[in-house]
């Protein structure tokens, strides 16, 4: 039971196919989250709606 709980999958041969896309998705989330206000303002200008909060 303890071996199952401690299993990380580090010996899995295709681990990079999981780690790399996960890390890139994490970075994309950070970038989009930090740019959310500017993206929202850009979309409002593009649609012609100016919703000031």
N, C-alpha and C positions, 0 to 999 in steps of 0.2 A: 504493500500500500504506500509506504513512504517513498519507494523508488518511483512510483507513478507521480506522486506529488512533486518530486524533485526533478523530474524529467523536463529538460528544456528543449530537446530536439536539436541540440548543437551537433550531433553526429549525423544528422540527416543530410544526404548529399545535395539535395536541391534547396537548402536553406536560403541561399542567396536569392532565389526566385521569390521568396517571401519577404526577406529583410529589405532588399533594395526598393521594391515598389511601396512597401509600407513606409519606409523613411521618406521617399519622394512625396507620397501622399501627405505625410505629416508636414513636410516643408511647404507644400502647396497650401495646406490649411492655415499655416502660420502667415504666409504671404497674403492670402485672401482675407484673413481676419484682420491683419494690420492695415489693409487697404480698403476695408469695407465702407468707410465713410466717403472716400473719394470715388469709389465705384458707384455708390448710391447717388452721389451728387452728379456724376457723369450721366447716369441713366435718367435722372430727373431733367437735366438740361436737354438730353436727346429727345425725351418724350414731350418736352414743353411744359412740364409740371414743375412748379417750384414750391415744394412743401417744406417751409422752414419750421423747425421744431422749437 
